[in-house]
Structure formats: structure tokens, C-alpha cells
Amino acid sequence: MSDKKSNALSISFRVDSGVIEHNNRSVIAKNVDPARISDNIIYKQTDIKKFYDEIFGEALAGYNAKQKRADKRITDYYEHIKKSKKEKPFYEIIVEFGDVHTCGKASGNWETAKQMLDEYMKTFEERNPNLRVFNAVMHLDEATPHLHIDFVPVAHKAVRGLPLKNSMSSALREQGFSSANRFQNEWVAWEQQEQEEMTKILLAHNFKRDVKNDKHAYLTVDEYKKIEGKKQEIRKLNAQINELKKKNPTELTAEETALINNQNNFLRSEILKRDKKISSLSRKATAAFVPIEVYSEDKLQFVSAELKKRGIPFSEDLTTLHIPEYAKQTVNEIMSRYQPQRLGIRDRIRLDIDRLIYNSDDYYNLFYKLIECGYDIKHGKYVAVKPPYAERFVRLKSLGNEYLPQVLEQRISRRNEFISEIREKNKAANRAEKNIYGTIYHIAAAIKEFRLEPKKQDETKVYTFRNDKNIERLSRQLLTLSEFGLSSREQIYEKAEELKADGSNEAKAGLQRVRELIKVYEEIVEGNYIDNLIKAQKEEQKKSHKR
């Protein structure tokens, strides 16, 4: 990493799900340097429930006093908003100038980035009087300086309900932002204002704004000024010579006469110089972009990442990359090196969320767990996530109905049902069954701890412990024990001998099931069952990597 200062910085302004424990370092993620936590700058740190009481307490009391029916009263406005499907208890934005290369510790811009973030933070509430900040911190213990600003939107002109209420859209409308159409709503207008403010701060510190992944490499202001200046210079000189031509030749100086005589050659030379410069800059700004169809999302992510590394401009949509024509050969070479993964990006995200549901206390805690796993979260009209193994955000909505916020909340509320059921069955189980129930419990734990990869029994359904291939195999063994009335290792072997001696077709089918039971049961008794699953998983991953 270079310590040379960059004179062009990108800006990053994104709405996030917000995990206060992460922001305040109650819980420390892997990307945090514990030795530098004390460097963080805390602007505000107020308990959110206390904050709600301070803002809405008086309005809530007035509202409740007017309600004749007890069921219409709101006892706790914070809890009321937590259950709301329309509003969130709070919102968070993450603000950053530059990246690890341009504003990291070795970039030369670290202190300036801190100063610019501090300026932005100190004027945020002045610009946004309806967005009440209760928690704000500048993180200086990660790769780059950045702000986490957590706020509650407050609207004052409510028609129904509380006269003062939590409503992001209404709060922004009161600040003067309007919704022109479905693409230009209050959110978009507000985000544009904040990005413009960040750009002003950049310019005030003598930086240009670097727009990443733009389709065209636009000319800088200085480059355009040079071109226009040269054009003006030539036009002015040409006009001066034409005026000299109107004079009496006897009144002209030798220098003026030479200027007239050499007008054509001089102008031709200057115009050629100008056109050469303009042509060079124009090729940079107006390079022909061609579409490249890439129907695999994983492949699209791979190629995008490689283009970024090489500094080749591009834009992308659902199945297409738009690249400069000169880069076609490079892109073909990159695509030839792509190795498909066993699971697609979306399938991997689904499985990550599916297993984290079993570790999460609520919907917002799920996002914190994702962040711990290296995910980025973007909040806006739709929630989107970006895993560490991908380059683009993916909307939860696009993953299917099971990943919509309200459905995720329901799934989290039922997360303990399966394990509770296993524990209850284990209480009444015989000795052989207890061994298998215990192993099911340990498989579930290994999946929750990310030691064992989830495998679906039915690929058409969402992953749950009930739809786990390894757990389903053990469930089959429990069924065999029950149907044959087996309760010990000795009885299992005796049953195998009995069925083998019988020889009928029905006995042969039973024998096959008991032999599978013996294989599974021996691994369990020897304590190798989980280890063998993990070992098999690693071998499969090695083969997949080689392919």
C-alpha cells in the first residue's frame, strides 16, 4: 500500500440496518483492532428506550389520555414501533471518504479523512432537524475512518395517531423533500443532498470526487478548461489577424505583416495541436462500450471483481457487463479462468441466513450476525446484503418470500421448536434412540457453529433442521428402531441375523434398512459420526476446488 496522497477520493453514503452493539464495541468483530478502540470518537451514546421517552413521552401521554378504549392505548411507543411493519425503531447511515487504498493508515489521507468526517457529523443535525441522533461514533479501529450515525425520524404533522410520531417519509417531507415518482422519492432526494454535502467537503479540502465503476471515464474540470482555453486562444488570434487585414498595409509593422502572411500555416499548426489533444481526451471520455452477456451471477461477480483490480471501467445490469471495446480480449481471458462454485451466490446467502436464524434473538440481531460473518447491509426501500465472497448487493426480496422481513421474524420466533421437540422425545427414548437423538442435537450445533455445512433433503424447500439431509438420515434410523422394536445394540445385530435367515423379499428390504442402521449406529457409538461428516465435507470441497 502506498503512502502517496490521492487527490481524488470516492464518497460512500449508505443506509444500514444498524447494530448498536457493533457500533459501541460491546461486541468486537474480527475486522476490529482492539488496541485502537480507544481512538474511536463518540459523539452521542444514549439508550434508545430513554431517547424514545424523551422525544415521544409527552405526545404519547396526551394520545393515551384521549383514548376511551384500553386496547387503543399504547403503553410503550418503542415496543409499538418494533412490531410495526411500516416503520423501524431507528435508522443508520454509514459515511466514508475514500477507501483502504486512498484513506487507509498508509495512504497519507487518514487524518484528513477524520477531519472531513468530523465536519460532516457536526452539521448533520443542522441539515436534518427531523432526524434525531441518539448514537453516533467515528470508527478509527478498522481499515478506514468512517461514521455510524443512528437516528430516529420524527414527524410533527401526523393526521392520525400520535401528534409526534416515528415516520421516515413524513420526516423527510417536512424537511422539504418530495416524491416526484417511484424512482425519485423522498429517500433518493435526501440521499442526493447528503452526497452533495460530502462532495462540498471534499472540494473544500482540495480533493476531486472519484466516481467508482462509472460507465465512462469522464474528463476532469481542468482537462475541459484546457481544451476550451485553447479554442478561445485560437479564435482570439484569428480575429486579431482579420482586423489587421483591414488596415492599410503601409501602417502595419513588420511583425504584423509576418503574422498575416503566416496566418494559414500558424492556424493550421495550432489547430492540429488542439485537435490531437482533444482527440486523445475524447477517446478517454467517449470510448465505445459494448455489451457482454454473462448469464451466471457468480461468473458476473467474478469478472466484475477482476475488472476492478485492473482499473477497467464498466457498468453492469442483471445479465450484462458493458465494457470498453478495447477490453474485450481481457474480459474473454478473465472469463476463461472462471471456475464455477458448487452453490450459486444466492443459494449461499440463503443458507447463511437459514443457519443464522437459529443463532438470532430477533430480526435486527440477525443482521448483526451477518455483519459478524463479513456481510455488508444496505437499508433503503428494500433491504440488501453483500456477502464477503461477492461484489454486489443482493436484495432479500429477490431471495424469495421466506426471506422477506416479516417472514424472517416469524422464522426466528420459531427457531427453538425443533430442538425443543428433540429434547422432549429424548426424555422418553430407549438407550439406542437416545444415542441417535443426541447425535441429531450435535449436528444441529455443528451447523449453527459453521463447522458443518447445511445440506437440504428437499432442494425445492427452504433449509431448516427438519429439511437437513444428515438429520433426515438419522430420522430414518429412528424409524427403523421403532418399527422393529429395537432398543439396544445387541437387539440390532440379532434382528439383522433374523432377517438374513428369513430370506423373503420383505425380509431382504428390512435387512437393507437394518444394515444401514448398524453402519450409522457404530459410527455414533465410536464417537466418529460428526467427525466423519466434517471430513467428508472437506474432501468434497477440495474436489470442487480442483474442478
C-alpha positions in Angstrom: 0.0 0.0 0.0 1.4 3.4 -1.0 1.8 6.4 1.4 1.3 8.7 -1.6 -1.7 11.0 -1.2 -4.5 10.7 -3.7 -6.1 13.9 -5.0 -9.3 12.1 -5.9 -11.5 10.4 -3.3 -14.7 8.4 -3.6 -17.6 9.0 -1.2 -19.7 6.3 0.4 -23.1 7.1 1.9 -25.3 4.1 2.6 -28.3 3.3 4.8 -27.6 0.3 7.1 -29.6 -2.0 9.3 -27.7 -0.6 12.4 -26.2 -2.8 15.1 -25.6 -0.6 18.2 -23.6 -3.3 19.9 -21.1 -3.3 17.0 -21.0 0.5 16.8 -20.3 0.9 20.5 -17.9 -2.1 20.7 -20.0 -4.0 23.2 -19.2 -6.9 20.8 -16.0 -6.8 18.8 -16.0 -8.2 15.2 -13.0 -9.8 13.6 -12.1 -6.8 11.5 -11.6 -4.5 14.5 -8.2 -3.8 16.0 -8.8 -4.0 19.8 -5.7 -1.9 20.5 -7.2 1.1 18.6 -10.7 1.0 20.1 -9.8 3.9 22.4 -9.1 6.0 19.3 -12.8 6.0 18.3 -14.7 9.3 18.6 -18.0 9.1 20.4 -20.4 12.0 19.5 -23.6 10.6 21.1 -24.5 7.5 23.1 -28.0 7.5 24.5 -30.1 4.4 25.4 -32.7 4.2 22.7 -35.6 3.5 25.1 -34.7 6.5 27.2 -34.4 8.5 23.9 -37.9 7.5 22.9 -39.3 8.6 26.3 -37.6 12.0 25.9 -38.9 12.6 22.4 -42.4 10.9 22.4 -43.2 10.7 26.1 -45.4 13.8 26.3 -47.1 13.1 23.0 -47.8 9.5 24.0 -49.3 10.6 27.3 -51.6 13.1 25.5 -52.7 10.5 23.0 -53.4 7.8 25.6 -55.5 10.3 27.7 -57.8 10.8 24.8 -58.4 7.0 24.3 -61.6 5.7 25.9 -60.8 2.1 25.0 -57.9 0.4 26.8 -56.9 -1.6 23.7 -56.3 1.6 21.8 -53.7 2.9 24.3 -50.0 2.4 23.6 -48.1 1.5 26.7 -44.6 1.6 25.2 -44.1 3.5 21.9 -40.7 1.9 21.3 -42.1 -1.6 21.5 -45.1 -0.5 19.4 -42.7 0.7 16.6 -40.6 -2.5 16.9 -43.8 -4.5 16.0 -44.7 -2.2 13.2 -44.5 -3.4 9.6 -44.2 0.1 8.2 -41.6 1.8 10.4 -38.3 0.9 12.1 -37.2 1.8 15.6 -34.2 3.6 14.2 -32.2 4.1 11.0 -28.5 4.1 10.5 -26.2 5.7 7.9 -22.5 4.8 7.3 -20.5 7.6 5.9 -17.0 7.2 4.5 -14.5 9.2 2.3 -12.2 7.1 0.1 -11.3 3.5 0.7 -8.5 1.4 2.2 -6.1 2.4 -0.6 -6.8 6.2 -0.6 -7.7 6.8 3.1 -6.2 3.9 4.9 -3.5 4.2 7.6 -0.6 4.3 5.0 -2.4 6.5 2.5 -1.4 9.9 3.8 -5.1 10.9 3.9 -6.1 9.3 7.2 -6.1 12.5 9.3 -7.8 14.5 6.5 -10.5 11.8 6.2 -11.1 12.1 10.0 -11.4 15.9 9.7 -13.8 15.7 6.8 -16.0 13.1 8.6 -16.0 15.3 11.7 -17.2 18.3 9.7 -20.0 16.2 8.2 -21.1 14.9 11.6 -21.2 18.3 13.2 -23.5 19.7 10.5 -25.7 16.6 10.1 -28.4 17.6 12.6 -28.4 21.2 11.3 -29.4 20.0 7.8 -31.7 17.3 9.2 -33.7 18.7 12.2 -36.3 15.9 11.9 -33.7 13.1 12.1 -32.9 12.9 15.9 -29.5 11.4 16.5 -29.2 9.2 19.6 -25.9 7.3 18.8 -23.0 8.4 16.6 -19.4 7.2 16.5 -16.4 7.6 14.2 -14.6 4.2 14.0 -10.8 4.6 13.8 -10.1 1.0 14.8 -10.8 -0.6 11.3 -9.2 -0.3 7.9 -10.6 3.2 7.2 -12.2 6.0 9.2 -16.0 6.0 8.9 -19.1 7.2 10.7 -22.0 5.3 12.1 -24.9 7.7 12.7 -28.1 6.3 14.3 -31.2 8.4 14.4 -35.0 8.3 14.9 -37.1 10.2 12.3 -39.6 12.5 13.9 -42.7 13.9 12.1 -44.8 16.6 13.7 -47.8 16.8 11.4 -49.5 13.5 11.9 -53.2 13.3 10.8 -53.9 10.1 12.9 -52.3 8.6 16.0 -49.7 10.4 18.0 -49.2 14.1 17.1 -45.5 13.4 17.2 -44.5 10.1 15.6 -41.8 7.9 14.0 -42.1 8.2 10.2 -39.1 8.5 7.9 -41.1 9.5 4.8 -43.1 12.2 6.7 -40.0 13.5 8.5 -38.2 13.9 5.1 -41.3 15.6 3.6 -41.3 18.1 6.5 -37.7 18.8 5.6 -38.7 19.7 2.1 -38.0 16.5 0.2 -40.8 15.4 -2.2 -41.6 12.2 -4.2 -41.6 13.1 -7.9 -42.1 9.5 -9.0 -41.3 5.9 -7.9 -37.6 6.4 -8.9 -37.2 9.8 -7.3 -38.8 9.6 -3.8 -38.0 11.4 -0.6 -35.3 8.9 0.3 -33.5 9.4 -3.0 -33.7 13.2 -2.8 -32.4 13.2 0.7 -29.5 10.9 -0.1 -28.6 13.2 -3.0 -28.5 16.1 -0.6 -26.2 14.3 1.8 -23.9 13.2 -1.1 -23.7 16.7 -2.3 -22.7 17.9 1.1 -20.0 15.3 1.2 -18.8 16.4 -2.2 -18.6 20.1 -1.0 -16.5 19.0 1.9 -14.2 17.1 -0.5 -13.8 20.2 -2.7 -13.1 22.4 0.3 -10.2 20.1 1.2 -8.8 20.3 -2.4 -10.0 16.8 -3.5 -11.8 15.8 -6.6 -14.6 13.3 -6.4 -13.7 9.9 -7.7 -16.9 8.2 -9.1 -16.2 4.4 -8.9 -17.5 1.9 -11.5 -18.8 4.7 -13.8 -19.6 3.6 -17.3 -17.5 6.4 -18.9 -14.2 7.8 -17.7 -15.3 11.5 -17.7 -12.8 14.3 -18.3 -11.8 16.4 -15.3 -12.8 20.0 -15.0 -9.1 21.0 -15.5 -9.0 19.0 -18.7 -12.1 20.6 -20.1 -10.8 24.1 -19.2 -7.5 23.4 -21.1 -9.5 22.4 -24.2 -11.8 25.4 -24.0 -8.9 27.7 -23.3 -7.0 26.6 -26.4 -10.1 27.1 -28.5 -10.6 30.6 -27.2 -6.9 31.4 -27.8 -7.1 30.4 -31.4 -10.3 32.2 -32.0 -9.0 35.4 -30.5 -5.8 35.2 -32.5 -7.7 34.6 -35.7 -10.0 37.6 -35.1 -6.9 39.8 -34.4 -5.3 38.9 -37.7 -8.5 39.5 -39.6 -8.7 43.0 -38.1 -5.1 43.7 -39.2 -6.1 42.8 -42.8 -8.5 45.7 -42.9 -5.7 48.2 -42.2 -3.6 50.0 -44.9 -0.5 47.8 -45.5 1.7 50.8 -45.0 0.5 51.2 -41.4 1.5 47.6 -40.4 4.6 46.8 -38.5 6.9 44.0 -39.8 5.7 41.7 -37.0 2.0 42.3 -38.0 2.8 41.7 -41.7 4.6 38.4 -40.9 1.6 37.4 -38.7 -0.8 38.0 -41.7 1.5 36.2 -44.1 1.8 33.2 -41.8 -1.8 33.1 -40.7 -2.8 30.0 -42.5 0.3 28.0 -41.6 0.2 29.1 -37.9 -3.5 28.4 -37.5 -3.2 25.1 -39.2 -0.4 24.1 -36.8 -2.3 25.3 -33.7 -5.5 23.6 -34.8 -3.6 20.3 -35.4 -2.1 20.5 -31.9 -5.5 21.3 -30.4 -7.3 18.5 -32.3 -4.7 16.0 -31.3 -5.2 16.9 -27.6 -9.0 16.9 -28.0 -8.9 13.5 -29.8 -6.9 11.9 -27.1 -9.1 13.2 -24.3 -12.3 12.4 -26.3 -11.2 8.8 -26.7 -10.9 8.6 -23.0 -14.3 10.1 -22.4 -16.3 8.5 -25.3 -14.8 5.1 -25.6 -17.3 2.8 -27.3 -18.8 0.4 -24.7 -20.0 -3.0 -25.8 -22.3 -5.4 -24.0 -21.0 -8.8 -22.8 -23.8 -11.3 -21.8 -23.0 -13.2 -18.6 -25.9 -15.4 -17.5 -24.3 -16.8 -14.4 -24.5 -14.4 -11.4 -21.4 -15.9 -9.8 -19.4 -15.5 -13.1 -20.6 -11.9 -13.4 -19.4 -11.2 -9.8 -16.0 -12.8 -10.6 -15.5 -10.8 -13.8 -16.6 -7.6 -12.1 -14.0 -8.1 -9.4 -11.2 -8.7 -11.9 -12.1 -5.6 -13.9 -12.0 -3.5 -10.7 -8.5 -4.9 -9.9 -7.3 -3.9 -13.4 -8.9 -0.4 -13.3 -11.0 -1.1 -16.4 -14.3 1.0 -16.4 -17.5 -0.9 -16.7 -21.2 -0.9 -15.8 -23.4 -3.9 -15.2 -27.1 -4.9 -15.0 -28.8 -8.2 -14.3 -27.1 -10.4 -17.0 -24.8 -7.9 -18.9 -21.5 -6.2 -18.5 -20.8 -3.0 -20.5 -17.1 -2.7 -21.2 -14.8 -0.6 -23.4 -14.4 -2.2 -26.8 -10.6 -2.3 -26.3 -11.1 -4.5 -23.2 -13.0 -7.4 -24.9 -9.9 -9.6 -25.2 -9.1 -9.0 -21.5 -12.7 -9.9 -20.5 -12.6 -13.1 -22.5 -9.3 -14.1 -20.8 -10.9 -13.4 -17.4 -14.0 -15.4 -18.2 -11.9 -18.4 -19.3 -10.3 -18.5 -15.8 -13.7 -18.6 -14.0 -14.3 -21.8 -12.0 -18.0 -22.4 -11.1 -18.8 -22.9 -7.5 -20.9 -25.8 -6.2 -23.5 -23.3 -4.9 -24.5 -20.0 -6.5 -24.2 -16.7 -4.7 -27.9 -16.5 -3.9 -28.0 -20.1 -2.6 -25.0 -19.5 -0.4 -26.7 -16.3 1.0 -29.9 -18.3 1.7 -28.0 -21.0 3.6 -26.1 -18.4 5.6 -29.3 -16.7 6.6 -31.0 -20.0 7.2 -28.4 -21.2 9.7 -28.1 -17.8 11.4 -31.8 -17.7 12.1 -31.0 -20.4 14.7 -28.5 -18.1 16.4 -30.5 -14.9 16.3 -32.7 -13.3 19.0 -34.7 -11.1 16.6 -34.7 -9.7 13.1 -32.2 -7.0 13.9 -29.9 -9.4 15.7 -29.9 -11.5 12.5 -28.3 -8.5 10.7 -25.6 -8.2 13.4 -24.8 -11.9 12.9 -24.5 -11.3 9.2 -22.1 -8.4 9.8 -20.0 -10.6 12.1 -19.7 -13.0 9.1 -18.4 -10.2 6.9 -21.6 -9.1 5.3 -22.4 -5.5 4.4 -26.1 -4.5 4.9 -27.8 -1.7 2.9 -31.2 -0.4 4.0 -33.5 1.7 1.9 -36.8 0.9 0.3 -35.6 -2.7 0.2 -33.0 -4.4 2.4 -30.0 -5.7 0.5 -27.0 -7.7 1.7 -23.5 -8.3 0.3 -21.5 -11.3 1.5 -17.7 -11.2 1.7 -17.5 -13.6 -1.3 -19.5 -11.3 -3.6 -19.0 -7.9 -5.2 -22.7 -6.8 -5.4 -25.6 -6.3 -3.1 -28.5 -8.7 -3.3 -32.0 -7.7 -2.2 -33.6 -10.0 0.3 -36.8 -9.7 -1.7 -35.1 -11.4 -4.6 -34.2 -14.5 -2.5 -37.9 -15.5 -2.1 -40.8 -14.9 0.2 -39.1 -16.8 3.0 -36.5 -14.0 3.3 -38.9 -11.1 3.5 -38.6 -9.2 6.8 -41.9 -10.2 8.3 -41.3 -13.9 7.4 -37.8 -13.8 8.8 -39.2 -12.5 12.0 -41.7 -15.4 12.1 -39.0 -18.0 11.4 -36.8 -16.5 14.1 -39.7 -16.7 16.6 -39.9 -20.5 15.8 -36.2 -21.2 15.8 -36.1 -23.3 19.0 -39.1 -25.5 18.2 -37.1 -28.3 16.5 -34.5 -28.7 19.3 -37.2 -28.5 22.0 -39.1 -31.3 20.2 -35.9 -33.4 20.1 -35.3 -32.9 23.8 -38.8 -33.9 24.7 -38.6 -37.1 22.6 -35.2 -37.9 24.1 -36.7 -38.0 27.6 -39.0 -40.9 26.7 -36.4 -42.6 24.4 -34.7 -46.0 24.9 -31.0 -46.4 25.0 -30.5 -46.8 21.3 -32.8 -43.9 20.4 -31.0 -41.6 22.9 -27.7 -42.1 21.1 -29.3 -41.0 17.8 -31.3 -38.1 19.3 -28.0 -36.9 20.9 -26.3 -37.0 17.5 -29.1 -35.0 15.9 -28.6 -32.4 18.6 -24.8 -32.3 17.9 -25.4 -32.0 14.1 -27.7 -29.0 14.7 -25.0 -27.4 16.9 -22.3 -28.0 14.3 -24.4 -26.3 11.7 -25.1 -23.3 13.9 -21.4 -23.0 14.7 -20.5 -23.1 10.9 -18.4 -26.3 11.4 -20.8 -28.3 9.2 -22.4 -27.1 6.0 -26.2 -27.4 5.8 -27.5 -29.8 3.2 -31.1 -29.8 2.0 -33.0 -33.0 1.8 -35.6 -31.3 -0.5 -34.0 -28.7 -2.7 -37.3 -27.1 -3.5 -37.9 -26.0 0.1 -36.1 -23.5 2.4 -33.4 -25.0 4.6 -34.4 -25.9 8.2 -33.2 -28.6 10.6 -36.3 -30.6 9.5 -35.1 -30.3 5.9 -31.5 -31.3 6.6 -30.1 -34.3 4.7 -27.9 -35.6 7.5 -30.7 -35.2 10.2 -33.2 -36.8 7.9 -30.9 -39.8 7.6 -30.8 -40.2 11.3 -34.6 -39.8 11.5 -34.8 -42.8 9.2 -32.7 -44.8 11.7 -35.1 -43.8 14.5 -38.0 -45.1 12.4 -36.2 -48.4 11.8 -35.6 -48.8 15.6 -39.3 -48.0 16.3 -40.8 -50.3 13.6 -38.6 -53.3 14.6 -38.9 -52.5 18.4 -35.2 -52.3 18.9 -33.7 -50.7 22.0 -30.1 -51.8 22.2 -27.0 -52.6 20.1 -27.4 -56.3 20.8 -31.0 -56.3 19.5 -30.0 -54.5 16.3 -27.5 -57.3 15.4 -29.9 -60.0 16.4 -32.5 -58.5 14.1 -30.0 -58.4 11.2 -29.3 -62.2 11.7 -33.0 -63.0 11.9 -33.8 -61.1 8.6 -30.9 -62.7 6.9 -32.1 -66.1 7.8 -35.6 -65.4 6.6 -34.7 -64.7 3.0 -38.1 -63.4 1.8 -38.3 -60.2 -0.3 -39.8 -58.4 2.6 -37.0 -59.5 4.9 -34.4 -58.5 2.3 -35.8 -55.0 2.3 -35.8 -54.9 6.1 -32.2 -56.3 6.2 -31.0 -53.5 4.0 -32.5 -50.9 6.4 -31.0 -52.6 9.5 -27.6 -52.8 7.8 -27.7 -49.0 7.3 -28.8 -48.7 10.9 -25.7 -50.8 12.0 -23.3 -48.6 10.0 -24.7 -45.4 11.4 -25.0 -46.7 14.9 -21.4 -48.0 15.0 -20.1 -44.6 14.0 -22.2 -42.9 16.7 -21.1 -45.3 19.4 -17.4 -44.9 18.4 -17.9 -41.2 18.5 -16.9 -40.7 14.9 -20.2 -39.7 13.3 -19.9 -35.9 13.3 -16.1 -36.0 12.6 -16.8 -38.2 9.6 -19.4 -35.8 8.2 -17.0 -32.8 8.6 -14.1 -34.9 7.0 -16.4 -35.8 4.1 -17.4 -32.2 3.7 -13.7 -31.1 3.4 -12.9 -33.7 0.8 -15.9 -32.6 -1.2 -14.8 -29.0 -1.0 -11.3 -30.0 -2.2 -12.7 -31.8 -5.2 -14.9 -28.9 -6.0 -12.0 -26.5 -5.8 -9.9 -28.7 -8.2 -12.8 -28.8 -10.7 
